[in-house]
């Protein structure tokens, strides 16, 4: 271990939290000092065991004050569930005001704060960070990387760009939270069921941040975002982590969000989530998980070259350096 490692705590020890625990444990420049858990069954257990490994001498707690009292330099916040931001923002505020840096994978709409749907929460977070002299960084895979940062990075290889399309195909049969998968997305429900995804404006709101992040990097203005939802039925029962998806219910979901530039759809994000590889075979195929970023010549030859990579990633590198340095 390094002579002065950054002290890190993990908030929630679910799927992402377990990965974080293991990753921190392996880093010589980081020291895992605490883990907060929601489930009473996890309280008092060793964090290493919660992450599926050997004991590491760090005991999980459900006492937020006790975690903050450990004076971590940074908290990796990975909680999930139907409340998402509503449940997480009060925790963020508490940590930031206490002077604890926060890295989160929970509130992915904050990957680009100017487009955040809850401006009051955003302003409160900014005030708390300033009050505690702490930083707040949100990231993820999609959004947070594949749907935005990766596409921008690839754009540096193009002289001019007409369309950017980022697509993810994911096999999510391992995801265990039934409320998110069934009520939120509609898996295991008939097509006449109204999941959260079908709420008017929800898809547009969910993908607003990465679309506007890419738009800023490309130097264009998004006039509006158009969202759509498509679902497909499974013709057989599928056993997944949150239960059984019965034949005749939803087994594949596709969301599409398109940012309109100069009157046409120019920045497009497609997200396909399936519960088995043989559901909706006419949609993009994959092996486990798959991402693709496609750039077409669409903004016209008179447009300047895309933003240099050092500017594209300007918000990521300094923030990580501040948190971990």
C-alpha positions in Angstrom: 0.0 0.0 0.0 1.2 3.5 -0.8 2.5 5.6 2.1 -0.4 8.0 2.1 -3.4 6.3 0.4 -6.7 8.0 -0.2 -9.3 6.9 2.4 -12.4 5.6 0.6 -15.8 4.4 1.8 -18.4 2.6 -0.3 -22.1 3.5 0.1 -24.2 0.3 -0.7 -22.8 -3.1 -1.3 -25.0 -4.4 -4.2 -23.8 -5.3 -7.7 -21.8 -2.1 -8.4 -20.8 -1.6 -4.8 -19.3 -5.0 -4.6 -17.3 -4.3 -7.7 -16.1 -1.0 -6.1 -15.1 -2.8 -2.9 -13.0 -5.3 -4.7 -11.5 -2.6 -7.0 -10.5 -0.4 -4.0 -9.1 -3.3 -2.2 -6.8 -4.0 -5.1 -5.5 -0.4 -5.4 -2.3 0.3 -3.5 -3.1 4.1 -3.5 -6.6 3.6 -2.0 -7.6 2.3 1.4 -11.1 1.0 2.1 -12.1 2.4 5.5 -15.9 1.8 5.6 -19.0 0.4 3.9 -22.6 1.6 4.4 -25.3 -1.0 3.7 -29.1 -0.7 3.5 -30.0 -4.3 4.3 -30.1 -5.4 8.0 -28.8 -8.8 6.9 -25.5 -7.1 5.7 -24.9 -5.1 8.9 -21.9 -6.4 10.8 -20.6 -8.5 8.0 -17.1 -8.2 6.5 -17.0 -6.0 3.4 -14.7 -8.5 1.6 -17.3 -11.3 2.0 -20.1 -9.0 0.9 -18.1 -8.5 -2.3 -17.8 -12.2 -2.8 -14.2 -12.5 -1.6 -12.2 -13.2 1.5 -12.5 -11.1 4.7 -10.6 -7.8 4.6 -11.2 -6.5 8.1 -13.8 -3.8 7.3 -17.2 -4.2 8.9 -20.3 -3.0 7.1 -22.6 -0.5 8.9 -26.0 1.2 8.4 -25.0 4.2 10.5 -24.2 7.1 8.2 -22.8 9.2 11.1 -20.4 6.5 12.0 -19.3 6.3 8.3 -18.7 10.0 8.1 -16.9 9.9 11.5 -14.3 7.7 9.8 -13.3 10.9 7.8 -13.0 9.3 4.4 -11.5 11.4 1.6 -14.1 10.1 -0.8 -17.3 8.0 -0.8 -18.2 5.9 -3.8 -22.0 6.0 -3.9 -23.6 3.1 -5.7 -27.1 2.7 -4.2 -29.9 1.7 -6.6 -33.7 1.4 -6.4 -36.9 3.0 -7.5 -36.2 6.3 -5.6 -32.8 6.9 -7.2 -32.2 10.6 -7.0 -34.9 11.3 -4.4 -33.3 8.9 -2.1 -29.7 9.8 -3.0 -29.6 13.6 -3.0 -30.1 14.0 0.8 -27.2 11.6 1.3 -25.1 13.6 -1.2 -25.8 16.8 0.7 -24.9 15.3 4.0 -21.6 13.9 2.7 -20.6 17.1 0.8 -21.4 19.4 3.7 -19.2 17.2 5.9 -16.3 17.8 3.5 -16.4 14.3 1.9 -15.8 14.0 -1.9 -18.5 11.9 -3.6 -18.2 9.8 -6.7 -21.6 8.4 -7.7 -23.0 5.9 -10.3 -26.6 6.4 -9.0 -27.7 9.7 -10.4 -26.7 9.4 -14.0 -28.8 12.4 -15.1 -26.0 14.4 -13.4 -23.3 13.3 -15.8 -24.0 16.7 -17.3 -25.3 19.0 -14.5 -26.5 21.9 -16.8 -29.2 19.6 -18.2 -30.2 18.1 -14.8 -34.0 17.8 -14.5 -34.1 19.0 -10.9 -32.5 22.5 -10.9 -33.2 23.0 -7.2 -31.4 19.8 -6.2 -28.5 20.7 -8.5 -28.2 24.1 -6.9 -28.3 22.6 -3.4 -25.6 20.1 -4.4 -23.4 22.9 -5.7 -23.9 24.9 -2.5 -23.1 21.9 -0.3 -20.0 21.1 -2.2 -18.8 24.7 -1.8 -19.7 24.8 1.9 -17.8 21.6 2.6 -15.0 22.3 0.1 -15.7 19.0 -1.5 -16.2 17.7 -5.1 -19.1 15.7 -6.6 -18.6 13.5 -9.7 -21.2 11.3 -11.4 -20.3 8.7 -14.0 -21.4 5.3 -15.2 -21.2 3.0 -18.3 -24.3 4.1 -20.2 -24.7 7.0 -19.6 -21.4 8.3 -18.3 -19.1 6.6 -20.8 -20.4 4.5 -23.8 -23.3 6.9 -24.6 -21.3 10.1 -24.4 -17.6 10.3 -23.4 -16.7 7.4 -25.7 -18.7 8.9 -28.6 -17.0 12.3 -28.1 -13.5 10.6 -27.9 -14.2 8.9 -31.3 -15.4 12.2 -32.7 -11.8 13.5 -32.5 -11.0 11.2 -35.4 -13.5 12.9 -37.8 -13.0 16.1 -39.7 -16.8 16.8 -39.8 -19.8 15.0 -38.3 -23.3 14.6 -39.5 -24.8 12.2 -37.0 -23.7 10.6 -33.7 -25.5 7.4 -32.7 -24.6 5.5 -29.5 -26.1 2.1 -29.0 -25.9 -0.4 -26.2 -27.3 -3.9 -26.2 -27.3 -5.5 -22.8 -28.3 -8.8 -21.4 -29.6 -7.9 -18.0 -30.9 -11.2 -16.7 -28.5 -10.9 -13.7 -30.1 -7.6 -12.4 -31.9 -8.6 -9.1 -34.1 -5.5 -8.3 -37.6 -6.5 -9.3 -39.2 -3.1 -8.8 -36.8 -1.5 -11.3 -37.0 -4.2 -13.9 -40.8 -4.9 -13.7 -42.4 -1.7 -12.6 -39.8 0.6 -14.1 -39.1 -1.1 -17.4 -42.0 -3.4 -17.8 -40.2 -6.8 -17.9 -42.4 -9.7 -17.1 -45.5 -7.5 -17.7 -48.0 -7.6 -20.5 -47.6 -4.9 -23.2 -50.7 -3.1 -21.9 -48.9 -2.5 -18.6 -47.7 1.1 -18.2 -44.1 1.0 -16.9 -42.2 4.1 -15.6 -40.4 4.2 -19.0 -43.7 4.9 -20.7 -44.4 8.0 -18.6 -44.6 10.9 -21.1 -41.3 12.7 -21.1 -39.4 10.1 -19.1 -37.1 8.8 -21.8 -36.4 12.4 -22.9 -35.5 13.3 -19.4 -33.4 10.1 -18.8 -31.2 10.7 -21.8 -31.1 14.5 -21.7 -27.7 14.7 -19.9 -25.6 12.6 -22.3 -27.2 14.2 -25.4 -26.5 17.7 -24.1 -23.0 16.6 -23.0 -22.2 15.5 -26.5 -23.8 18.6 -28.0 -21.6 20.9 -26.0 -18.5 18.9 -27.0 -19.5 19.1 -30.6 -20.4 22.8 -30.4 -24.1 22.5 -31.4 -27.4 23.4 -29.9 -30.1 20.8 -29.2 -33.5 22.2 -30.0 -35.5 19.3 -28.6 -35.2 15.7 -27.6 -37.6 13.1 -29.0 -38.1 9.8 -27.1 -39.7 6.5 -28.0 -40.2 3.1 -26.4 -40.5 -0.3 -28.0 -41.1 -3.6 -26.2 -41.2 -7.3 -27.4 -42.7 -10.4 -25.9 -40.9 -13.6 -25.0 -42.5 -16.8 -26.3 -41.1 -18.9 -23.4 -40.6 -18.6 -19.6 -37.2 -17.1 -18.7 -35.6 -17.5 -15.3 -33.7 -14.3 -14.3 -32.2 -12.9 -11.1 -35.5 -11.2 -10.0 -37.8 -14.1 -10.7 -39.5 -15.7 -13.7 -40.5 -13.8 -16.8 -43.5 -15.7 -18.1 -44.2 -16.5 -21.8 -46.3 -13.8 -23.4 -44.9 -11.0 -21.3 -42.2 -8.4 -22.0 -38.7 -9.8 -22.5 -37.0 -7.1 -24.4 -37.0 -3.3 -24.2 -35.7 -0.7 -26.5 -35.5 3.0 -25.7 -34.5 5.7 -28.3 -33.7 9.3 -27.6 -32.8 11.7 -30.3 -31.5 15.2 -30.0 -32.7 17.5 -32.8 -30.1 19.8 -34.3 -31.0 22.2 -37.1 -34.4 20.5 -37.5 -33.3 16.9 -37.7 -32.3 14.1 -35.4 -28.5 14.4 -35.1 -27.5 12.9 -31.7 -29.2 9.6 -31.0 -28.9 7.2 -28.1 -30.4 3.7 -28.4 -30.6 1.4 -25.4 -31.6 -2.2 -25.9 -32.1 -4.4 -22.8 -33.1 -8.0 -23.1 -33.6 -10.9 -20.7 -32.5 -13.6 -23.1 -30.5 -13.6 -26.4 -33.3 -15.1 -28.4 -35.8 -12.4 -27.6 -36.4 -9.9 -30.5 -33.8 -11.5 -32.7 -34.4 -8.9 -35.4 -33.0 -6.3 -33.1 -29.2 -5.9 -32.8 -27.5 -9.2 -31.8 -24.8 -9.3 -29.1 -22.8 -11.6 -26.9 -23.5 -10.6 -23.4 -23.1 -6.8 -23.7 -22.2 -4.7 -26.6 -21.7 -1.0 -27.3 -21.3 0.9 -30.6 -20.8 4.5 -31.5 -21.4 5.5 -35.1 -20.5 8.9 -36.6 -21.9 10.1 -39.9 -21.1 13.2 -41.9 -24.0 15.4 -40.9 -23.1 18.8 -39.6 -21.7 19.9 -43.0 -18.2 20.5 -44.3 -18.1 24.1 -43.2 -18.3 23.0 -39.5 -15.0 23.2 -37.6 -13.3 20.0 -36.5 -14.6 18.3 -33.3 -13.4 19.4 -29.9 -9.9 18.2 -29.1 -9.7 15.3 -26.7 -8.1 17.3 -24.0 -11.2 19.6 -23.9 -13.6 16.7 -24.3 -12.3 15.1 -21.2 -11.6 18.3 -19.3 -14.3 17.6 -16.7 -13.2 14.0 -16.0 -9.4 14.1 -15.4 -9.1 17.1 -13.1 -12.0 15.8 -11.0 -10.5 12.4 -10.5 -7.1 13.9 -9.8 -8.7 16.1 -7.1 -10.6 13.2 -5.5 -7.8 10.6 -5.6 -4.7 12.8 -5.6 
